[in-house]
Amino acid sequence: MTGSIWHPYTQMSEWKSFPNIVKGNGFWLVDSNGNRYLDGVASMWCNVWGHSKRELVSTINSQSKKIIHSSLFNLTNDQAETLAKKLVKISPGMNKVFYSDNGSTAMEIAFKIAIQYWQNIGQKNKTMFATLQNGYHGDTFGTMSVGFVPSFFAKFRKNMYKTIQIPFENSYRVSNIDEYYSQTLNKIEKQLSKNHTIAAFIMESGAQIAGGVNIYKDRFQSAISKICKKYNVLFILDEIATGFGRLGSLVEYKTQKSTPDIVAFGKMLTAGYLPMAATLVSKEIYDSFLGEYGQMKHLYHGHTFTGNTMACAVASKNLDMYQKTKLISKVNQSAIHLQKRLEEFWQIDAVGDIRHKGMLAAIELVSDRTKKTPISFAKSTNKIIFDEAKKHKIYLRTLGNIVMIIPPLAIPQKDLDFLIDGTIQTVKNVSKQL
């Protein structure tokens, strides 16, 4: 039996039971039967240092003895203030921080800030959002509307509000990449130049991940940011999954040379230890919300656990550890090793494409390399890969026919090699079932 839990993005009829994880030991998960699995997806892309990291657990314990939660409604706390200063310091162009609980809400906040910003400065007609198709920003109706991934959200299309979706295919499905990117930029400029109701252009920073692991060409994101400034459109970036080192940069938009008006962080902000996200804005955006109370310019948004003291304390400690251990430098060293090892996957006929940046890798499985036909089975590919990976003591979860390697950032080379070896063997064995 599967118990009383309804699991996310899961066809429950395929599962008789789920491994019951009772312990984390370094970069490994341990189930109730004593089986160990190397965490190959960083517990849904958020774990940084492995499980039960002493410094972070100690921070949680210490803060819990002082106060576990205190509201930011009419109050503040030292942990929230300290973290906000650190986030602003590492985020060029940003001035203020609004805390929330997860990536979806952090992006919803960004949308609301953008709409209200234009109202606050007297341009009430700017209410439309433009974005790249296959971008992913969360599972709420607002984030589904903006980040529309057809394979995820087609069933809800009629319930979503209207947005401008710029067609954007994965590089693997494009014949002439340079020409395609140029055409995409032209389409974006055409929309922004003629439609004066566009409040903001929204995109994931550095790469689209959940929409198929589509890593941008150099200067693409920067070019979009310049188009936004040219046509007086706000530029909103989603770094929830791509920031804090996943692509090799602490703040990815610095590498992309594309300072936003609003940016959202999440996932690895607390190293995966507590739920938390943050939406940062420029001084110009923030200042537009200031005025007399009767003007009603203040932001109409809030969460019960906004600025939770324990989450803020852990996030602050996490940032200190990034700096102390020079983690980003180590991530880039691991990324070089990962890239070399990924070449071994080409020996498997079912591998159609490999995409990689930083500590993110995608192996796209196909039944026909020439036609690029996605691999498929009677059961979901995710279930097939998961079951096979378990045999090799690794935890993997796919995006459809795409096997993802997204380990905790601080994973040592020995464990990284174990993960890669197990993934290679998993893909080999699964491909024999075709």
Steps between C-alpha positions, in 0.01 A plus 500: 500500500614856434357641822299823526740734321427623146844545348591786262511449124441127548262249344413333826366183333858412396623476858430236763723674753771764534835474677452651845796733560584516870847648501748711305866407522725741313396485136303181551137429585423200724163323496320307774651172375854634523542547123719793399448717192734772378288813460535566126238774485606698810160430658321685217792725404540678834759317710846655514715340770342159534266389776541573872785747450624576852529879461147536364341265751678688777363829367147361501539368854647826625229717344223267625606573857450874442189532285369273224272746323406864535286690251631778277159669524591815701809322641846399384775266618878493485520188284275643229685833505844337482405272212341785302822700522701202377263437209507864389880502527546206261225609259607797283226755440272365772388710797228327704398143585149353537498155663267210420478123540573345160589572139145525369405764755825689444408531132136588575636784715716614209194510272295699751784746561538556126129569445470727802822685411347623176178595679696688765670717237180561308524249213203277573484356148818295552355170618626238252791259546727372223717194539673211326295189433613193696621714786397372843431719803279283720166322529264774619259645243702817465829321448339245268359785291836669466721191486292284274646153443243327276580148617433604861217747482293444185206376708474838673545724196141632506540605864814705446524870434630624168874546450724553199695180441802531271562159333824356630609144428778300660831533316491125430190549287643793300698455178677837484551627854651840416223579255231378741626715786518802273142441387386461862656833597330664201163358610553632853591847375203505264260420784649748744516779242137477388319395820504781754300300754794271586597549863793258512697237315564192716752220455709248689854621543768307310289204393151356489513196725161335561396583143764266360845625613553760229828681567517844338764610255740769619363857490141385438374602844702820487346589164149452641578726797610774259181465295296539821681819594460635146121464512442584867402148605599356838742206490421225752739209552431167665816366669313263730659190346794655315646734763731427793746292301297253297632643171837597644420851622380620838270747323448384144387834357845643574651239269227571244570877523129574534401690814125458558244730659370210709659163577383196697719256693403173668593130518869518601451823697474293820716217363181294481452490877186714545238640261580858399518733201569867441400762246744789455427833330693806384483832685287651222242225538496522880478879511184495287319330789575786743249775573223609734283215628195645331668464160485121548837445332629241747535138387188292555667170576612295799560149635466352847857371501660796321847551644486190721787530746624142466495507120677836494763379746573191290511700176740750654727221626479336159626816328785526751600142419500571126757774561704318765542182293527677161221271386442660159861433404460137607174474306676606183774242559237230546323625186814439293521144630130445436532624143782255427307207644186588305680408177466135603124515449545537123591131486135420577279495189196630688676827584393769255640810665702613802463851642716628783593809696643519850351226714206443270496225239225363277521178302216487249395147411364417155390188319639638172795739490436606142135587558563612860196298610461513879538167679175358638379197694168357614567657840636851552868543419541649846380176664720283276811711569428530872461125548818421305699773676402357839682180407818707464444683830421838347191721507401642159188671373444583134329776307311279259768339283776717649720349771632777722815505710463778758702402807557704815755768411764398754502133394857358504644349183481146637124526550455687173672216316279247680196696383622520140597130491158404633321727253696355208411147605137602555467651152674198343268251665187702428593545136510119460125498568428687176 
